Amino acid sequence: MPLVLGAFRAAAAMAAQKLSAFDYAQFIVRLKIFSAIGVYNEQVERARKLAAIDAQGREDQRRIAEEGKFNWLDAADVGRDGFVNFGGGAINGASGLVNGITGAANWANNTCASVNLCVDIPDITAIPAVPIWGDYDLYRWSSYAGSATLQAVAVVGSGGIGAGGLSADAGTALLNASGINLARAGVSKISGLLNLGETGTEAATTATSSLAADAAAADRAAQAATESASAGGSNFMAQGEAFAENAANAKPMPGYHDVVVHGSATDFGATADAWANGTNFSHRVLADLIERDPAYGGGPIRLLSCNTGGCGATAAQNLANSLGVEVYAPTNTLWAYQSGGLVVGPAPTVPTGGWVSKFPWGTP
């Protein structure tokens, strides 16, 4: 409005100097009309903007109030899913006890058979873990809490014998209680004679061959796959590694395709030192290599790769998501004998680990 009135005064001053009294009067009349119209339009526009601002403010207040309301249905869903996953975790804790016992039995048989002291029998399959139901990041802690609660109850109920369950699988304590640990020193010497191989990020007990230092991670894995093949599966380790050679002798798991590769909780590598030299690669690279391998015809995968299915690990789950198939993975370090026997645990003489199934997006 000040702009309009200012223009009005300026125009009137200029007209007074150049027009006659009559023409000047007519000019003033017209100028007032135009000025009035301009002032009116400016006031209307200002009122419109104020109304819009007020309407937006009311809408923001309504939205904030709506979002702040407590939704009983959402709360009930969260509580239900949390309870279900707590129960699933408790089941996983119990199955960990059983898997610890079966793991000890598998290890004892594999050790005995590897020195031809007994007949090699098929490994007892571990009980798969109950997957997370619903949002993985939100409810996995409920599952962990259920597993920890069950194992804590086992500690109290067994007078402390089940304490091993709090650090890995409760089978550790069962091994200690049964006296199997007394044989570890002798078995360690036997393991050296058996040329036992190890996968994972831990220090390897066998020699590893080094690929070109400047090669990309995916190219290294692809080269390893073409140089060394695992019978009935896909091998993405460097040529000559003892674990890959031993894993090739493992008994096939009906309906599953074996994939042999170094692993960690989050990703993979063609060599045990891939993490040290920066040539480790993601689950997306491994999924692409598997899909391009002529030996793979689709379907579930048994992932012979350390720690990829452990508590909190994402490697096996992400691979299952990328391929859209079940991935059966070890929960700890995986060890392979020349006889084809497989042991899951922090050491070849401590078979306290097991196997878990990871389904695409956590849904079987």
C-alpha positions in Angstrom: 0.0 0.0 0.0 2.8 2.6 0.7 4.1 1.9 -2.8 0.7 2.7 -4.3 0.3 5.9 -2.4 3.8 7.0 -3.1 3.3 6.5 -6.8 0.0 8.5 -6.5 1.8 11.5 -5.0 4.6 11.4 -7.5 2.2 11.3 -10.5 0.1 14.2 -9.0 3.2 16.4 -8.5 4.3 15.8 -12.1 0.8 16.5 -13.6 0.4 19.7 -11.6 3.4 21.3 -13.4 2.2 20.4 -17.0 -1.6 20.5 -17.0 -4.3 23.2 -16.9 -6.5 23.4 -13.8 -9.4 21.5 -15.6 -7.2 18.8 -17.0 -5.4 18.5 -13.7 -8.7 17.9 -11.9 -9.7 15.2 -14.4 -6.3 13.6 -14.0 -6.6 13.6 -10.2 -10.0 11.9 -10.4 -8.7 9.2 -12.7 -5.5 8.7 -10.6 -7.5 8.3 -7.4 -9.7 5.6 -9.1 -6.7 3.7 -10.3 -5.0 4.1 -6.9 -8.1 2.9 -5.1 -8.2 -0.2 -7.4 -4.5 -0.8 -6.7 -4.9 -0.5 -3.0 -7.9 -2.8 -3.1 -6.1 -5.5 -5.1 -3.1 -5.3 -2.8 -5.3 -5.7 0.3 -7.1 -8.7 -1.3 -3.8 -10.4 -2.1 -2.5 -9.8 1.4 -5.7 -11.2 2.9 -5.4 -14.3 0.7 -1.8 -15.0 1.8 -2.8 -14.6 5.5 -5.6 -17.0 5.0 -3.3 -19.5 3.3 -0.8 -19.2 6.2 -3.5 -19.7 8.8 -4.9 -22.7 7.0 -1.5 -24.3 6.8 -0.9 -23.7 10.5 -4.2 -25.3 11.4 -3.3 -28.3 9.2 0.1 -28.7 10.8 -1.4 -28.6 14.2 -4.0 -31.2 13.2 -1.2 -33.5 11.8 1.0 -33.1 14.9 -1.9 -33.9 17.2 -2.8 -36.9 15.1 0.7 -38.3 15.1 0.9 -37.8 18.8 -2.0 -40.0 19.5 -1.3 -43.4 21.0 -2.3 -46.2 18.6 -3.3 -49.3 20.6 -3.4 -51.5 17.5 0.2 -50.6 16.6 1.3 -51.2 20.2 -0.4 -54.5 20.3 1.3 -55.6 17.0 4.7 -54.7 18.4 4.1 -56.5 21.6 2.8 -59.6 19.8 5.7 -59.7 17.4 8.2 -59.1 20.2 6.7 -61.9 22.3 6.8 -64.3 19.3 10.4 -63.5 18.5 11.3 -63.9 22.2 9.8 -67.4 22.1 11.7 -68.1 18.9 14.9 -67.0 20.5 14.2 -69.3 23.5 13.7 -72.2 21.0 17.0 -71.3 19.4 18.7 -71.3 22.8 17.4 -74.8 23.4 18.3 -76.0 19.9 21.8 -74.7 20.6 22.1 -77.1 23.5 21.1 -80.0 21.3 23.3 -78.8 18.4 26.2 -78.7 20.9 25.7 -82.3 21.7 25.3 -83.4 18.1 28.3 -81.3 17.1 30.4 -83.2 19.7 29.1 -86.5 18.3 29.9 -85.4 14.7 33.4 -84.3 15.7 34.1 -87.5 17.6 33.0 -89.6 14.6 35.0 -87.5 12.1 38.1 -87.6 14.2 37.8 -91.4 14.7 37.1 -92.0 11.0 39.9 -89.8 9.8 42.5 -92.2 11.4 40.5 -95.3 10.3 39.6 -96.3 13.8 35.9 -96.5 13.1 33.4 -96.4 10.3 32.5 -92.9 9.0 28.8 -92.3 9.4 26.9 -89.3 8.1 26.9 -86.2 10.2 23.8 -85.5 12.3 22.1 -82.5 10.9 21.9 -79.5 13.2 18.5 -78.1 14.1 17.9 -74.9 12.1 17.3 -71.7 13.9 13.9 -70.1 14.0 14.1 -67.0 11.8 13.1 -63.5 12.9 9.4 -62.8 12.3 8.7 -59.3 11.1 11.2 -56.4 10.9 14.6 -57.9 11.4 16.3 -54.9 12.9 13.5 -54.2 15.3 12.8 -57.7 16.6 16.2 -59.5 16.5 16.9 -58.2 20.0 13.8 -59.9 21.2 15.1 -63.1 19.7 18.5 -62.6 21.3 16.9 -61.9 24.7 14.9 -65.2 24.4 18.0 -67.2 23.6 20.0 -65.6 26.4 17.2 -66.2 28.9 17.0 -69.8 28.0 20.7 -70.3 28.3 20.8 -68.4 31.6 18.1 -70.8 32.9 20.2 -73.7 31.7 23.2 -72.3 33.7 21.1 -72.0 36.9 19.3 -75.3 36.4 22.5 -77.2 35.7 24.4 -75.7 38.6 26.8 -73.9 36.3 27.5 -76.8 33.9 25.6 -74.9 31.1 27.7 -71.8 31.4 29.3 -72.5 28.0 26.0 -71.6 26.4 26.4 -68.0 27.3 29.6 -67.7 25.2 28.7 -69.9 22.2 26.5 -73.0 22.2 25.9 -74.7 25.5 27.7 -77.8 24.1 31.0 -76.3 25.3 30.1 -77.0 28.9 28.9 -80.5 28.0 32.3 -81.2 26.4 34.1 -80.1 29.6 31.7 -82.1 31.8 32.1 -85.3 29.7 35.9 -85.2 29.7 36.3 -84.9 26.0 38.6 -81.9 26.5 41.2 -84.3 28.0 41.8 -85.6 24.5 42.4 -82.3 22.8 46.2 -82.3 23.1 46.5 -85.6 21.3 43.9 -84.7 18.7 45.7 -81.4 17.9 48.7 -83.4 16.8 46.5 -85.7 14.7 44.9 -82.7 13.1 48.3 -81.6 11.8 48.8 -84.9 10.1 45.4 -84.7 8.6 46.1 -81.5 6.8 43.1 -79.8 8.3 41.9 -76.7 6.5 40.2 -73.6 7.9 38.1 -70.8 6.4 37.3 -67.4 7.8 39.2 -64.3 8.9 41.2 -66.2 11.5 44.8 -67.1 10.9 44.8 -70.0 8.4 46.6 -73.2 9.4 47.4 -74.1 5.8 49.4 -72.2 3.1 47.3 -69.9 0.8 48.2 -68.9 -2.7 48.2 -65.1 -3.5 46.5 -63.7 -6.5 47.6 -60.4 -8.2 47.7 -57.6 -5.6 46.1 -55.0 -7.9 43.2 -57.2 -9.1 39.7 -56.3 -8.2 37.9 -58.4 -5.6 35.4 -59.8 -8.0 38.0 -60.7 -10.6 40.0 -62.5 -7.9 37.0 -64.6 -6.9 36.1 -65.3 -10.5 39.7 -66.4 -11.3 39.7 -68.7 -8.3 36.5 -70.3 -9.4 37.9 -71.1 -12.9 41.1 -72.5 -11.5 39.6 -74.8 -8.8 36.3 -76.6 -8.9 34.5 -78.3 -6.0 32.8 -81.5 -6.9 29.1 -80.9 -6.9 29.4 -77.3 -6.0 31.1 -73.9 -6.6 34.5 -73.0 -5.3 35.5 -69.4 -5.0 38.8 -69.9 -3.1 42.3 -69.5 -4.6 43.8 -72.6 -6.1 45.6 -75.0 -3.8 44.0 -74.1 -0.5 43.7 -77.1 1.7 40.2 -76.2 2.9 38.8 -76.1 -0.6 40.4 -79.5 -1.4 39.0 -81.0 1.8 35.6 -79.5 1.3 35.4 -81.0 -2.2 35.3 -84.4 -0.4 32.3 -83.4 1.8 29.2 -85.5 1.5 26.7 -83.6 -0.6 23.6 -82.4 1.2 20.5 -83.6 -0.8 18.8 -80.6 -2.5 21.6 -78.1 -1.7 24.4 -76.7 -3.9 27.7 -76.3 -2.0 29.5 -72.9 -2.2 33.0 -72.8 -0.9 34.5 -69.4 -0.1 36.3 -67.6 2.8 33.8 -65.6 4.9 33.2 -63.4 7.8 30.1 -62.1 9.6 29.6 -59.4 6.9 31.3 -60.4 3.6 33.6 -62.8 1.7 37.0 -63.3 0.2 38.9 -65.5 -2.2 41.9 -65.9 0.2 42.2 -65.9 4.0 44.1 -62.6 3.9 41.6 -60.8 1.7 40.5 -58.6 4.6 44.1 -57.6 5.3 44.9 -56.6 1.7 41.5 -55.1 0.9 40.3 -57.6 -1.6 37.3 -58.9 0.3 34.0 -58.5 -1.6 30.2 -58.2 -0.8 27.4 -60.6 -1.0 26.3 -59.0 -4.2 29.5 -59.9 -5.9 29.3 -63.5 -4.6 25.6 -63.8 -5.7 26.6 -62.7 -9.2 29.5 -65.2 -9.3 27.2 -68.0 -8.2 24.5 -67.2 -10.8 27.1 -67.1 -13.6 28.6 -70.5 -12.5 27.4 -73.2 -15.0 27.5 -75.7 -12.1 24.7 -73.9 -10.3 21.3 -74.7 -11.5 19.4 -72.8 -8.8 17.9 -73.8 -5.5 19.1 -73.8 -1.9 22.8 -73.3 -1.0 25.0 -74.8 1.6 27.5 -72.0 2.3 30.8 -73.5 3.4 32.1 -70.2 4.7 33.2 -69.2 8.3 30.9 -67.3 10.7 28.5 -66.3 7.9 25.4 -67.5 9.9 26.5 -66.6 13.4 24.6 -64.5 15.9 24.4 -60.9 14.5 26.0 -61.9 11.2 24.5 -60.5 8.0 26.6 -62.3 5.2 24.4 -65.4 4.8 21.1 -63.5 5.2 22.1 -60.9 2.6 23.2 -63.6 0.2 19.8 -65.3 0.6 18.1 -62.0 -0.1 20.2 -61.4 -3.2 19.7 -64.9 -4.7 16.1 -65.4 -3.4 16.9 -68.9 -2.1 17.6 -70.6 1.3 21.2 -70.3 2.4 22.4 -72.9 5.0 25.4 -71.5 6.8 27.7 -72.2 9.8 27.4 -70.2 13.0 31.2 -70.3 13.8 34.5 -71.2 12.1 34.1 -74.1 9.7 36.8 -76.8 9.6 37.1 -79.5 6.9 38.9 -82.9 7.0 40.4 -84.8 4.1 37.8 -87.4 4.8 35.1 -84.8 4.0 34.0 -84.4 7.6 32.9 -80.8 8.6 33.2 -79.3 12.1 31.8 -76.0 13.2 33.4 -74.3 16.2 36.1 -71.9 17.4 38.7 -74.7 17.1 38.7 -78.1 15.4 38.6 -79.8 18.8 35.7 -77.6 20.1 32.7 -78.4 17.9 30.2 -76.1 19.7 28.8 -74.4 16.5 26.1 -75.5 14.2 24.2 -74.6 11.1 21.3 -72.2 10.5 19.0 -71.6 7.5 18.6 -68.1 6.2 15.6 -67.5 4.0 15.1 -64.5 1.7 14.1 -61.5 3.8 13.7 -63.9 6.8 10.6 -65.7 5.4 10.8 -69.5 4.8 
